[in-house]
Structures are given as structure tokens and as C-alpha cells.
Amino acid sequence: MTEIKSKETAVVFKEPPIEVLRVRCAKCLTCIRSCPYEAILYDDENKIAIDLNKCQLCGICAGVCPEYNIEIKYYNIDALVDHIKSEKEKLDSDNLVVMCRGSSPQSCEILEVLKEKNIDRFVPLRLPCVGRIPVEFYLKAFYEGIKNISIIQCDENFCRMERGSEVAQKNVMRTQEILKTLGLEEGAIEIIKNPQKAVYFTEECVGCDKCGFICPYDAIELEELATPKIVLEKCNGCGACALVCPHMAIQLRGFEYKDSSRKLEDYKAQTEGKAPSILAFCCQWSEFSALDRSQCEVSDSAQIVEVPCANGLDPTLVLGALSRGYDGVIAFICSEEDCKSKEGRDTYNSNASALLNVLKNLDLGHRFELHLTSPRDIGNFNAKLKSFVKRIGSQSK
């Protein structure tokens, strides 16, 4: 099995995405104990330091630091509060919904779990991990006029940042205690679990059992003389089963193939007149800022489409985009070391190899690029995209 490698051999961090303000550090070790990736340590000067090669920018360390001593380029408290101020006025709503990427689609659609609670208008705040939100932020949100806060998170066992859901629950409990002390309604802030799961259309299933063999989490049990059984408690939402199902009987909620295919058509219509027409598939964990900017809109240089994981990069979507008239398609995913669904990485390796071979045989290889990237490397995504747009643009003339 061939693994697709990046052209880059090492990451050089031109701009640190996270910093420890050592002047204020009390060395309480809370950040070291809370980091899921053992990326925080004492350096040679006996001071707190962050190993960027291990850090996943989950933000949990910043969320638990009692001195607010850790600063992250993405989603710092001041920026989040400013976002609430502007969106609250624009949307005329005092409901705030904080969503983990692993529990919510990129689209602006109302989640079913919110409809059940009669929340039809809200200020959306979508983050890589809800564990990065400190108590201070929730209190400031209430101060700015927010009346109710709902936190959409993953199950603890399937948190992409390992400890994010656990930390989020503790911070919410602390916030509730403070609200209670102030004589306010502690129920004004609540957690709603909405983990990403596979959706099974049994009437479409022909019993080929491919899904059962490919699932890296043993979440699909094969049944003799019957269709497979989905064990949702074990499902990680990686999407590997959806890619191998020949009849699309299994789809990943929020990333259904038919919806994705329809969106490609809509995006192509929106890019009419642009030269070149570029589509960028991006794993939701490999890039933060670009995905946030692209929600429900077309960027100046390319339409950016979120995929749940490298395993969710469906080769047929890439081929479909090129057949629909896109001049070029580029994809960004995490490295194997950074992948949030490591157990299913073999599925991606196999599909990527097959895709590259098909593109080569169709003489379309020059219209597709695949890159490994990380939100730690600020500017890498934009640089690669800009270079690709320029190259495809020169070929299209």
C-alpha cells in the first residue's frame, strides 16, 4: 500500500501560533497536566515551553490556565467577544451556540438538536474544540447581553482533541456555579452532545459487507444472512465506511455524498466568470482560519470545501469536480502524525493512490495537487493555494 507523502520534509514555524507569556506564569502545571499531546514541558531554563511539533492547537491549555497566560493566534478571547458583539446585533439574537467541528457541519444550517430545543436563531461560534473556551469567555458573553449559551460537543470517548469534551464540561460546571452565586439562572448555559456519526440507509444495502471490513473502530457488525448492524456507540465518524460503500447505503451525517455533489454544482455556478475556477478540499483539522472565512461563501481565489478527515476525501468528488468544469482541484489534509482518525489512515492512503493513478491515466494529474498542512504553520495554506491558483491560471490562458 502506497502512502502519499508531502513535498515538505520539515515544518518551519515563521510565526508562532501559540505563546506562553512567561512573565505571568505561576508554574502551577495545570497546562502540562491538561495537554492531551504532551506538548507542554519545562525547557532548559526551567520555564514552561510548548513543543510546536507536538501541539495540535486544541487550545485546552489556554482554556484551563488560571492566569490566562497562554495566547493563541486563533480564537483568542477578545476576538471571540468581538465576534459575539457584531453577530448578536446583525442576527438580532441573544442565543449563543458554541460548536465543536467534530459535532457540527460547516454549513449554516440549523442543527436538528437545536430545533428540538426551539432554538431557531442564534449567534454561531464554531471552534476546533470547545475545550479551549475558558470560564472568562462565558461570563463576558453574558455581560454582552447573551441570555442562553448552548455548547455542542462530542462524546468524551470520541473527542478529536482527546480531552476537550472533558475540559469543556468542567468549565461549564464552574460557570454554572458562578451564575448560581450571582443569583442568576445556572441553566442559562448547557452542554448538548451531538457526535458525528454514520447514517445507515438499510434499504440501499446489498450486504456486500465492505463497510464491516474497512471500519477501524469495530463499529459495524456483520450479520449472517442480513444487512450489517451499526453500533453507534463505537462509531468515530471518520467516514471510511461511506467511501467503500458501492451503493451509498452508509453516509456521514453532515457530509452526505448527494449533498456534497449538489454543492459542487452550486459552487461551480457561483464561480462562473472567474478565471481560473478552483476547488479546494480541506480537512477540518488541517486548517482553521480559511475554513472559518469560507463558511457559506466563495472566496476570491477558490471555493473551499470542508471534509471531515483525510478519510472523507472522496476520489469521486475530485473527479466529479474536474468533469464539471473546474480548472483545478487542490486538497489539504493533516500529516499522518497529526491525523485525528489514525486508525483509518490506511483507507485514505489506498484511495489517494487510486485517485492519483486515475488522474495520471486521464492526463489530469497537472490539474490536481495534494498537500499536508497544519494550522500551526501560519500562512502555509494561503501560500500553497496562491501558488496553485497562479499555476492553473497560467495553464488556462
Secondary structure, 3 states (H helix, E strand, C coil): CCCCCCCCCCCCCCCCCEEECCCCCCCCCHHHHHCCCCCEEECCCCCEEECCCCCCCCCHHHHHCCCCCEEECCCCHHHHHHHHHHHHHHHCCCEEEEEEHHHCCCCCCCCHHHHCCCCCCCEEEEECCHHHCCHHHHHHHHHCCCCEEEEEECCHHHCCCCCHHHHHHHHHHHHHHHHHHCCCCHHHEEEEECCCCEEECHHHCCCCCHHHHHCCCCCEECCCCCCCEECCCCCCCCCHHHHHCCCCCEEECCCCHHHHHHHHHHHHHHCCCCCCCEEEEEECCCCCHHHHHCCCCCCCCCEEEEECCHHHCCHHHHHHHHHCCCCEEEEEECCCCCCCCHHHHHHHHHHHHHHHHHHHHCCCHHHEEEEECCCCCCCHHHHHHHHHHHHHHHHHC
